[in-house]
Amino acid sequence: MQDAYTALIIDDEQDDRDGLEALSLACPPESEGRRRAPCTLNLCILSILLLTLQKTRYTMTLAEKINEDIKAAMLARDLKKLDALRAIKSGLLILKTGKGAAGEIPQDLEMGLLKKLVKQRKESAAIYREKGRSDLAEEEEFQAEIIEAYLPEQISGEELRETVKSIIAETGAESMKDMGLVMGTASKQLAGKADNKEISMIVKELLG
């Protein structure tokens, strides 16, 4: 049974073959005894676009993105970055194969995993600094930065407050008894973008 890493490579190779086939159809090579027909600019442009679109026809999942970046880090022999990427891949594998798992990993769980990994490394870095091990602290901080890059841009303050207001209006929530409904919607819309504790505080303030 092929793993995601192998499947991704096979898909890429098939995309390349499909794109080259489209290019050859638009601009056929010379045949014996016959000169090649002029290749129109429009057909050439179309072929190039097809080749490009095949590479970007869907948005990569987090797992696929991590596999791509692992390949790049291996080629670059970037061992420190590899450690961080493999930690993410391992965490995703646990989520996908763990108890109660059902195929695709929900985005909120992926974002929760990334935040957990970042928090662990920042806490470890703080402990190492307290013990005077700045070398180990820097390694943990470096990994935290690598992992953090896969999180969406964070929102807080007034921007977060306005977003929560919109969610309350969208759900029709009117009092604290509707807090569960608001938090459920907010968790999906703001997955990885804001701290749940901060969201909860704003919801309580607005519904209280």
C-alpha positions, 0 to 999 in steps of 0.5 A: 500500500503506497503512502501519501508521500509516494502517492504525491510523487506519482500524481506529480509525474502524471501531471507532467505527462498530461501537460506535455501531451497537451503541449505536443498536441498544440505544437506537433513536431515535424514529421518525415517529409513534412515541415511542422505547421506553424504553432499559433501563439494562442495554442502555445499559451493555452498549453502552458496554462494547462500545464500550470493549472494541472499543478494548481488545480486544487489547494494542497492539504496540510499533509501534502504541503508538509510532504512537499516541504520535507522533500525540499528540506531533504534536498537542501540537507536542512536537518533542523527544519526536517525535525520540525516538519517530521514532528508535524507529519507525525502528529497528523498521522496520529490524528488520521489513524487514532481512535475515532478518526474518520478519513480527512482531518478537520481543519480545527484539529490540524490547527490545534495540533500546530498550536500545541506543537508551537506551545510545547517548543516555546515552553521547552525553550523557556526552561532551557533558557532558565537553565542557561542552555541557550543553544538548546533554547534556540533550537526549540525556538527555531522549530517553533517558528517553522511550525508557526509558519503553517498557522494562518495569520492571527487576529486579536483585539478589535478585529477579533471582537468585530468577527465575533459580533458578526458570528453572533448576528449570523447565529441569531444568538441572544443570551448566554444560553446560546454560547455553545452555538456561537463558540461552535461556529467561531471555532470553525470560522476562526480555526487557528486564527485566534485563541479560544480563551480570548474568543470565549471571553468576548462571547461572554462579554457580548452575550452576558 
